[in-house]
Amino acid sequence: MWHKSSFIINETSNIIMKKKTVLFASCLLGTLAFSSCEKNLYDESKQPEKELQMKDLDIPADFQWKLTRTAEGTVSANTPTMVSLFLDEKCSEKEKIAMISVDAKSLGQQPDDLPLSLPTYVETLYAKYETENGMQSIPVKIVNGSFSLNIKDAKTTTTQTRAVTRGGDKGTGHDIEEDIRYSKGVVYHPKKDWGTIMYEDQFPILGDYDFNDFVINYKVKFNAYKKKGNEYMSDLMTIKLRIKARGGIYLYYPYLRLKEIDQKDVESVKITDPKTTDKEFEVKYMDKEKFIIDCSDLILNLPQPAGSRYFNVEKTALVDTEELPEFEIEIKLNTAKEVKEILEDDEFDLYIARKDGDKTEIHANGIEPAFYKYPFNNPDLLPVYESDGDEEDDNYYFSKERLIWGLRVPGNVAHAIEAADFLKAYPGFKKWATSGGKNEQNWYGQGNVDKSLLIYND
């Protein structure tokens, strides 16, 4: 028997079922929509790129990390004169790379080749000399690693010494005795101002690459004179070293090796503190035949800013330029050397080494260690010996990624603060390295740097 109440109950059930169905469908659509949003939110392709690190750089297989090259050129004049050569158009004293005596005989004859160490970005030198109308400066183009300068309006000058009494020009810091010793001519390396070598200290492991574990300045001055033939010779050099920063976790010491000079070539060596000329240091030779000097005294009494465990790598613990330790090493040779032989970067080996454990040495890339047993079988390093046993000595101190532990820069560059991203401090560095040195060759001297990540000392 049919009742109205049964109809009402059935209708109510149907309505409830429909509502449940609609509710289920709504929940399902909501879940799908949320899942879709969640997928879009965490889509890997839409995430910010991973921050680029030094270890991520794609370094060309033939890149040698060189910021200098040797150029040779000729200089001639109408009369005996002195000519200075500079890297900049203003002829700034810090940018001077040579001052040479030019013999009038060279005019119209085959002049002598003058070797110079130049930054790779330099395409023009600037020559400065005296004429009857005053000082004159002219540009000198470098083409394929060579240059030529022919001066026709020079005034006769035969010495670069100043007309004051021997012994010193008090009040100016000018050393007249030094002028006399170098009066025949001077060649600077890398220039009259400082050059810089920056080391990572975790070899053979890749470090953090802030390049501030051990930072040392250097500058070299050769006397340069002509002998028979077309070669400039040197029998006297002054090398200045300065510790600029130390932010490494290991204790390394500086050493100087001149690869083209043997002990038998040396007449005398004198090491002094240029800030206190009466203080002389003991010359500590590391070998009876090779010319290798222990320069550890440079870091024995580093000023330690309060609250810092490092030296000059923190903005809160800066070291004044006047407090940076310096050495001046004067070397007299009894056998003169060709300037071009001792001018090359690789022949001037300023390296660091530990005195504990296996006495690890770290050199600029392509330079073999002096005493350290190199880890030839380490798979993370470029192989030094080929399968046929031939030595590929250019591969020393290269990682398999072709990264290096020592970077030589021909200028007094600012170093990075502790744990800084070097690629952010020097944005041009990446383009220089990944282009194999073709682009941004003056990445260290351009204005597009992050000064908040750098420490400057004159």
C-alpha positions as CSV (number, residue, x, y, z in Angstrom):
1,M,0.0,0.0,0.0
2,W,1.4,3.3,-1.0
3,H,1.7,6.1,1.5
4,K,2.5,9.7,1.1
5,S,5.0,9.5,3.9
6,S,7.0,6.9,1.9
7,F,7.2,9.3,-1.0
8,I,8.5,12.1,1.3
9,I,11.1,9.7,2.7
10,N,12.3,8.6,-0.7
11,E,12.5,12.2,-2.0
12,T,14.5,13.3,1.1
13,S,16.9,10.4,0.5
14,N,17.4,11.4,-3.1
15,I,18.1,15.0,-2.2
16,I,20.6,14.0,0.4
17,M,22.4,11.7,-2.1
18,K,22.6,14.5,-4.7
19,K,24.0,16.8,-2.1
20,K,26.6,14.3,-1.2
21,T,27.5,13.7,-4.8
22,V,27.8,17.5,-5.4
23,L,29.9,17.9,-2.3
24,F,32.2,15.0,-3.3
25,A,32.6,16.4,-6.8
26,S,33.4,19.9,-5.3
27,C,36.0,18.4,-3.0
28,L,37.5,16.4,-5.9
29,L,37.7,19.5,-8.1
30,G,39.2,21.5,-5.2
31,T,41.8,18.8,-4.6
32,L,42.8,18.7,-8.2
33,A,42.9,22.5,-8.3
34,F,45.1,22.6,-5.2
35,S,47.4,19.9,-6.6
36,S,47.7,21.9,-9.8
37,C,48.6,25.1,-7.9
38,E,51.1,23.1,-5.8
39,K,52.7,21.7,-8.9
40,N,53.0,25.2,-10.4
41,L,54.4,26.5,-7.1
42,Y,57.2,24.0,-6.9
43,D,57.8,23.6,-10.6
44,E,61.7,23.1,-10.8
45,S,61.8,25.0,-14.1
46,K,60.4,28.1,-12.4
47,Q,62.7,28.0,-9.4
48,P,65.6,30.6,-9.2
49,E,68.9,29.4,-10.7
50,K,71.5,27.9,-8.4
51,E,74.1,30.5,-7.4
52,L,77.2,30.1,-9.6
53,Q,80.4,29.1,-7.8
54,M,84.0,29.1,-9.0
55,K,83.9,25.3,-9.2
56,D,81.0,25.5,-11.7
57,L,82.9,27.5,-14.3
58,D,83.6,25.9,-17.6
59,I,87.3,26.6,-18.1
60,P,88.7,26.1,-21.6
61,A,91.2,23.1,-21.8
62,D,94.1,25.3,-23.0
63,F,93.6,28.2,-20.5
64,Q,96.8,29.1,-18.7
65,W,95.4,31.8,-16.3
66,K,98.0,34.3,-17.5
67,L,97.5,38.1,-17.0
68,T,100.9,39.1,-18.4
69,R,102.9,38.5,-21.5
70,T,106.4,39.4,-22.6
71,A,106.8,41.9,-25.4
72,E,110.1,42.9,-27.1
73,G,110.8,46.1,-28.9
74,T,113.4,48.5,-30.1
75,V,114.1,52.0,-29.0
76,S,116.4,54.4,-30.9
77,A,117.2,58.1,-30.7
78,N,119.0,61.0,-32.5
79,T,121.2,61.6,-29.5
80,P,122.1,59.9,-26.2
81,T,119.1,60.2,-24.0
82,M,117.0,58.6,-21.3
83,V,113.5,57.3,-22.2
84,S,110.8,56.2,-19.7
85,L,108.0,53.8,-20.7
86,F,104.6,53.7,-19.0
87,L,101.4,51.7,-19.1
88,D,99.1,54.7,-19.0
89,E,98.6,57.8,-21.0
90,K,99.1,60.0,-18.0
91,C,102.6,58.5,-17.5
92,S,101.9,57.9,-13.8
93,E,105.0,57.0,-11.8
94,K,103.3,53.8,-10.4
95,E,102.7,52.7,-14.0
96,K,106.3,53.0,-15.1
97,I,107.7,49.8,-16.5
98,A,111.2,50.9,-17.7
99,M,113.7,53.8,-17.9
100,I,116.5,53.1,-20.3
101,S,119.6,54.8,-21.7
102,V,119.4,55.1,-25.5
103,D,122.7,55.4,-27.4
104,A,122.7,57.6,-30.5
105,K,124.5,54.9,-32.4
106,S,121.3,53.0,-32.5
107,L,119.7,55.5,-34.9
108,G,119.8,54.0,-38.3
109,Q,121.4,50.8,-37.1
110,Q,119.9,47.6,-35.8
111,P,118.8,48.6,-32.2
112,D,118.7,46.3,-29.3
113,D,115.6,44.3,-28.3
114,L,114.2,45.6,-25.0
115,P,112.1,42.9,-23.2
116,L,109.1,44.1,-21.1
117,S,106.5,42.2,-19.0
118,L,103.1,43.7,-19.9
119,P,99.5,43.1,-18.7
120,T,97.7,41.2,-21.4
121,Y,95.1,44.0,-21.9
122,V,97.8,46.6,-22.8
123,E,98.0,47.4,-26.5
124,T,99.8,50.8,-26.3
125,L,102.8,52.0,-24.3
126,Y,103.6,55.6,-23.6
127,A,107.2,56.9,-24.0
128,K,108.4,60.0,-22.2
129,Y,111.6,61.8,-22.9
130,E,113.2,65.3,-22.8
131,T,113.3,67.6,-25.8
132,E,114.7,71.1,-26.2
133,N,111.2,72.4,-25.6
134,G,110.5,70.3,-22.5
135,M,109.2,66.8,-21.7
136,Q,107.4,65.0,-24.5
137,S,105.2,61.9,-24.3
138,I,104.1,59.8,-27.3
139,P,102.1,56.6,-27.8
140,V,103.9,53.4,-28.9
141,K,101.7,50.6,-30.4
142,I,102.3,47.0,-29.6
143,V,101.7,44.7,-32.6
144,N,101.9,40.9,-32.2
145,G,104.0,41.2,-29.1
146,S,106.5,43.7,-30.4
147,F,107.0,47.5,-30.6
148,S,109.3,50.1,-32.2
149,L,110.2,53.6,-31.1
150,N,112.4,56.0,-33.1
151,I,113.0,59.3,-31.4
152,K,114.2,62.2,-33.6
153,D,113.8,65.2,-31.3
154,A,115.4,64.1,-28.0
155,K,117.6,66.4,-25.9
156,T,121.0,64.9,-24.9
157,T,120.7,63.4,-21.4
158,T,123.0,60.6,-20.2
159,T,122.0,59.8,-16.6
160,Q,118.8,59.5,-14.5
161,T,120.5,60.4,-11.2
162,R,119.4,63.6,-9.5
163,A,121.9,66.4,-9.0
164,V,122.3,66.1,-5.2
165,T,124.9,64.7,-2.9
166,R,125.5,61.0,-2.6
167,G,123.8,59.2,0.2
168,G,120.2,60.3,0.1
169,D,117.8,63.2,-0.4
170,K,116.6,63.8,3.1
171,G,113.0,64.7,3.5
172,T,111.8,63.1,0.2
173,G,112.7,59.4,0.8
174,H,114.7,59.5,-2.4
175,D,117.7,57.1,-2.4
176,I,120.5,58.7,-4.5
177,E,122.8,55.7,-3.9
178,E,120.2,53.5,-5.5
179,D,119.8,55.9,-8.4
180,I,123.6,55.6,-9.1
181,R,123.4,51.8,-9.0
182,Y,120.6,51.8,-11.5
183,S,121.7,54.7,-13.6
184,K,122.4,52.6,-16.7
185,G,118.8,51.7,-17.0
186,V,115.9,50.0,-15.2
187,V,113.3,47.4,-16.1
188,Y,110.4,46.8,-13.6
189,H,108.3,43.7,-13.1
190,P,105.4,43.8,-13.2
191,K,105.7,47.6,-13.0
192,K,107.0,50.2,-10.5
193,D,104.0,49.6,-8.3
194,W,103.1,46.3,-6.6
195,G,102.0,43.1,-8.2
196,T,99.9,40.5,-6.3
197,I,99.8,36.8,-5.9
198,M,96.7,35.3,-4.2
199,Y,96.6,31.8,-2.9
200,E,94.1,29.2,-1.9
201,D,95.7,27.0,0.8
202,Q,93.9,23.6,0.7
203,F,95.8,22.0,-2.2
204,P,95.1,19.4,-3.5
205,I,91.5,19.9,-2.3
206,L,89.5,22.7,-3.9
207,G,88.9,25.5,-1.4
208,D,86.2,28.2,-1.0
209,Y,88.0,30.3,-3.7
210,D,87.8,33.6,-2.0
211,F,91.6,33.9,-2.9
212,N,92.6,35.4,0.4
213,D,94.2,32.5,2.2
214,F,97.6,34.0,1.6
215,V,98.0,37.3,-0.3
216,I,101.5,38.7,-1.0
217,N,102.6,41.7,-3.0
218,Y,105.8,41.8,-5.0
219,K,107.8,44.2,-7.2
220,V,111.1,43.6,-9.0
221,K,113.6,46.1,-10.3
222,F,116.4,45.0,-12.7
223,N,119.3,47.2,-13.7
224,A,119.4,46.9,-17.5
225,Y,122.3,47.6,-19.7
226,K,123.5,46.6,-23.1
227,K,126.4,44.4,-23.9
228,K,127.8,43.2,-27.2
229,G,125.0,41.9,-29.3
230,N,121.4,42.9,-29.0
231,E,120.6,41.8,-25.5
232,Y,119.8,43.7,-22.4
233,M,121.7,42.3,-19.4
234,S,121.3,42.6,-15.6
235,D,123.6,41.9,-12.7
236,L,121.7,43.7,-10.0
237,M,118.1,43.4,-8.9
238,T,116.0,44.6,-6.0
239,I,112.9,42.6,-5.0
240,K,110.3,43.9,-2.5
241,L,107.8,41.6,-0.9
242,R,104.8,42.6,1.3
243,I,102.4,40.4,3.2
244,K,98.9,41.8,2.5
245,A,96.5,39.2,4.0
246,R,96.2,35.8,5.5
247,G,92.8,34.2,5.8
248,G,93.7,30.5,5.5
249,I,93.2,27.7,8.0
250,Y,96.8,26.3,7.6
251,L,100.1,27.9,8.5
252,Y,102.0,28.6,5.3
253,Y,105.3,30.5,4.9
254,P,106.6,32.4,1.8
255,Y,109.6,31.4,-0.2
256,L,111.4,33.0,-3.2
257,R,112.9,30.9,-6.0
258,L,114.6,32.5,-9.0
259,K,114.7,29.6,-11.5
260,E,117.2,31.1,-13.9
261,I,119.8,31.9,-11.2
262,D,122.0,29.5,-9.4
263,Q,124.0,30.0,-6.2
264,K,127.2,30.2,-8.2
265,D,125.8,33.2,-10.1
266,V,125.3,35.2,-6.9
267,E,127.9,37.6,-5.5
268,S,125.8,38.8,-2.5
269,V,122.3,38.9,-1.1
270,K,121.1,41.5,1.5
271,I,117.6,41.4,3.1
272,T,116.4,44.5,5.0
273,D,113.2,46.0,6.2
274,P,112.6,49.1,4.0
275,K,110.6,50.8,6.8
276,T,113.6,50.5,9.2
277,T,116.7,50.5,7.0
278,D,119.0,49.6,9.9
279,K,117.3,46.2,10.4
280,E,118.9,43.4,8.4
281,F,117.6,39.8,8.2
282,E,119.6,36.6,7.9
283,V,119.6,35.1,4.4
284,K,118.3,31.6,4.8
285,Y,119.1,29.5,1.7
286,M,117.1,26.4,1.1
287,D,119.5,24.7,-1.4
288,K,123.2,24.6,-2.0
289,E,122.9,25.0,-5.8
290,K,119.5,26.5,-6.6
291,F,118.6,30.0,-5.6
292,I,115.7,29.6,-3.1
293,I,115.3,31.8,0.0
294,D,113.2,31.2,3.1
295,C,111.2,34.4,3.7
296,S,109.4,33.1,6.8
297,D,110.5,36.1,8.8
298,L,107.9,38.2,7.0
299,I,105.0,36.5,8.9
300,L,106.6,35.8,12.3
301,N,105.2,38.9,13.9
302,L,102.1,39.8,12.0
303,P,100.0,42.4,13.8
304,Q,96.9,40.6,15.2
305,P,93.8,42.9,15.3
306,A,91.7,42.4,18.4
307,G,89.0,39.8,18.0
308,S,90.4,38.4,14.8
309,R,92.0,35.1,14.1
310,Y,93.0,36.2,10.6
311,F,95.2,38.9,9.1
312,N,93.5,41.7,7.2
313,V,90.6,39.8,5.7
314,E,87.7,41.2,7.8
315,K,86.2,44.7,7.6
316,T,86.0,44.8,11.4
317,A,89.7,44.1,11.8
318,L,91.5,46.0,9.0
319,V,95.3,46.4,9.0
320,D,96.7,49.8,8.0
321,T,99.0,49.8,4.9
322,E,101.9,51.1,7.1
323,E,101.6,48.0,9.3
324,L,102.0,45.5,6.4
325,P,105.3,43.7,6.8
326,E,107.9,44.2,4.0
327,F,111.2,42.7,2.9
328,E,113.6,44.3,0.5
329,I,116.0,41.8,-1.1
330,E,119.0,43.1,-3.0
331,I,120.8,40.5,-5.2
332,K,124.1,41.2,-6.9
333,L,125.2,38.7,-9.6
334,N,128.8,37.9,-10.5
335,T,127.4,36.5,-13.8
336,A,125.0,38.8,-15.6
337,K,121.8,37.4,-17.0
338,E,119.7,38.3,-19.9
339,V,116.8,40.4,-18.7
340,K,114.3,38.4,-20.8
341,E,115.4,35.2,-19.2
342,I,114.6,36.4,-15.6
343,L,111.7,38.6,-16.5
344,E,109.1,35.8,-17.2
345,D,106.5,35.1,-14.5
346,D,107.4,31.5,-14.3
347,E,111.0,32.2,-13.6
348,F,110.1,34.4,-10.7
349,D,108.6,31.8,-8.3
350,L,107.1,33.3,-5.2
351,Y,105.5,30.3,-3.5
352,I,104.1,29.2,-0.1
353,A,104.9,26.1,1.8
354,R,104.1,24.4,5.1
355,K,106.8,23.3,7.6
356,D,104.7,20.4,9.1
357,G,103.4,17.2,7.7
358,D,104.4,16.5,4.1
359,K,105.6,20.1,3.7
360,T,103.0,20.9,1.1
361,E,104.1,23.6,-1.4
362,I,101.7,25.7,-3.5
363,H,102.9,27.4,-6.6
364,A,101.3,29.3,-9.4
365,N,100.0,26.9,-12.1
366,G,102.6,25.4,-14.4
367,I,105.4,25.6,-11.9
368,E,106.9,22.4,-10.5
369,P,107.5,22.2,-6.7
370,A,111.0,22.8,-5.3
371,F,111.1,20.0,-2.7
372,Y,107.6,18.8,-2.1
373,K,106.6,15.3,-3.3
374,Y,103.8,16.2,-5.8
375,P,100.7,13.9,-5.7
376,F,101.0,12.7,-9.3
377,N,98.5,9.9,-8.8
378,N,95.7,12.1,-7.4
379,P,92.7,11.7,-9.8
380,D,91.4,15.2,-9.0
381,L,94.5,16.8,-10.6
382,L,95.5,17.1,-14.2
383,P,98.1,14.4,-15.1
384,V,101.6,15.6,-15.2
385,Y,103.0,12.5,-16.8
386,E,101.5,11.1,-20.1
387,S,100.9,7.4,-20.7
388,D,104.2,7.3,-22.6
389,G,106.1,8.7,-19.6
390,D,106.6,12.2,-21.1
391,E,106.3,15.1,-18.6
392,E,103.6,17.7,-19.2
393,D,105.1,20.2,-16.8
394,D,102.5,22.9,-17.7
395,N,99.9,20.8,-15.8
396,Y,101.4,21.3,-12.3
397,Y,98.9,22.7,-9.9
398,F,95.8,22.3,-12.1
399,S,92.7,20.5,-10.9
400,K,90.9,18.2,-13.3
401,E,88.4,21.1,-13.8
402,R,91.4,23.3,-14.7
403,L,91.1,25.4,-11.6
404,I,94.2,26.7,-9.9
405,W,95.5,27.5,-6.3
406,G,97.7,30.5,-7.1
407,L,96.6,33.6,-9.1
408,R,99.2,36.2,-10.2
409,V,97.9,39.7,-11.0
410,P,100.1,42.5,-12.4
411,G,98.8,45.2,-10.1
412,N,98.1,46.0,-6.4
413,V,94.6,44.5,-6.5
414,A,92.2,44.6,-3.6
415,H,91.7,41.2,-2.0
416,A,88.3,39.6,-1.0
417,I,87.0,39.6,2.6
418,E,86.7,36.3,4.4
419,A,84.2,33.9,2.8
420,A,83.3,36.4,0.0
421,D,82.1,35.3,-3.3
422,F,85.0,36.2,-5.6
423,L,82.7,36.1,-8.7
424,K,80.6,38.8,-7.1
425,A,83.5,40.8,-5.9
426,Y,85.0,40.9,-9.4
427,P,82.1,40.4,-11.9
428,G,84.5,40.4,-14.9
429,F,86.5,37.5,-13.6
430,K,84.0,34.9,-14.8
431,K,84.0,36.2,-18.4
432,W,87.8,36.3,-18.4
433,A,88.2,32.8,-17.1
434,T,85.5,31.1,-19.2
435,S,86.7,32.9,-22.4
436,G,90.2,31.5,-21.9
437,G,91.5,35.0,-21.1
438,K,90.2,36.7,-24.3
439,N,87.6,38.8,-22.6
440,E,87.7,41.2,-19.6
441,Q,91.5,41.1,-19.4
442,N,91.5,44.0,-17.0
443,W,88.8,42.6,-14.7
444,Y,90.9,43.5,-11.7
445,G,91.4,47.2,-12.7
446,Q,88.0,48.1,-13.9
447,G,85.4,50.0,-11.9
448,N,82.7,47.3,-12.0
449,V,83.6,45.7,-8.7
450,D,81.7,45.2,-5.4
451,K,83.8,47.3,-3.0
452,S,81.8,46.0,0.0
453,L,83.5,42.6,-0.6
454,L,87.0,43.9,-1.1
455,I,89.9,45.3,1.1
456,Y,92.2,48.0,-0.3
457,N,95.7,48.8,0.7
458,D,97.9,51.3,-1.2
